[in-house]
């Protein structure tokens, strides 16, 4: 076979699919309209723009890559923001978060799941009976609130079935606000606490969270369910959703019923650091101190507080939180 001679005519150049030259410059999107993400479902986000009441359906712009966008996030949107049927806008900006409620599937899972962004309060809903209250879950939810920069509120439901005062007393020394919201209780105190705020509602399935949301926002129509014979509720909500309060001054973010609350991303120093008096004392603890006290930490500086002082009582309450952080007991449903 004769050897072939190659020349320029043999070069094949694939034509560009675009006539525009490639550039690394990104558009500034100065015309973006801002609002809050109120729903998230399979690659689509509902965003209520500032000054509007109805959500705009959006997708995440390509330049954001895999940037996670959660309910509660403040985002900038471009494109068709009319909100009309079959229209789709793009999320092009994500503002810095002021708070984040995180959890992991369990205490060994390294993957953090953001439950809610930018809420300033966390309403921890738990029943005092049917199902019985689980202090371990509440303690873990409190930890997540403290380290995520959310103000925690403990809301006790089904107070017509049992006295809530004994369970509420377990959290007195943490200065946690406690309210009752039984079916026969007026909701005035709850309404005053959430007015003007973005409040995330969290709780096990079956504790009456959806019922409470429906009482506060009659148009919410959140599905409710009965508690099973083994004291476990069935999941009635599967996605977080932000709901505007009837007077327009504030939001509720209703989260799915949670069966477990892992805190693999939290350590003891982070929890102690939330409380100024404990954090100052902990600076004198030996390296690697777990702050649990004797016998685990015989030289823990938190033991130097005068007995019966407010700091000493808070230390004991925080040590209960740290113990909950170390064990899986009494928090899974």
Number of C-alpha atoms within 10 A of each C-alpha: 3 4 5 6 6 8 7 6 6 8 8 7 6 6 7 8 6 7 7 7 6 7 6 5 6 7 8 9 12 8 10 17 17 20 21 21 26 24 21 19 9 6 9 16 25 23 32 23 20 10 8 10 11 13 20 25 25 24 16 20 16 11 12 13 8 9 11 11 20 22 26 29 24 24 23 21 26 19 15 14 20 13 17 12 8 6 13 18 22 22 26 21 20 16 10 11 12 14 19 23 23 22 23 19 16 16 18 11 13 13 12 16 14 15 20 25 24 23 27 20 21 29 30 23 26 28 26 26 19 21 21 13 21 19 20 21 26 24 23 21 26 25 24 24 24 20 19 20 18 23 16 23 23 20 26 27 28 22 18 14 12 14 13 21 13 10 14 19 10 13 21 14 16 16 10 14 15 20 19 24 23 19 15 11 13 11 16 10 13 18 12 10 15 21 16 14 16 23 28 28 25 24 24 29 27 24 29 26 30 27 19 22 21 16 15 17 17 13 12 15 12 17 12 20 16 16 16 12 9 8 16 18 22 16 17 17 18 11 14 23 22 24 20 17 22 13 10 11 12 15 22 26 26 25 21 21 23 16 17 18 23 25 24 19 16 16 14 19 16 14 21 26 17 15 16 11 17 21 16 14 17 19 13 13 17 14 8 9 18 18 26 21 17 10 8 11 16 13 16 21 19 24 20 10 16 11 10 9 10 13 18 19 17 20 24 17 17 24 19 18 23 22 17 21 22 14 11 16 13 13 21 15 15
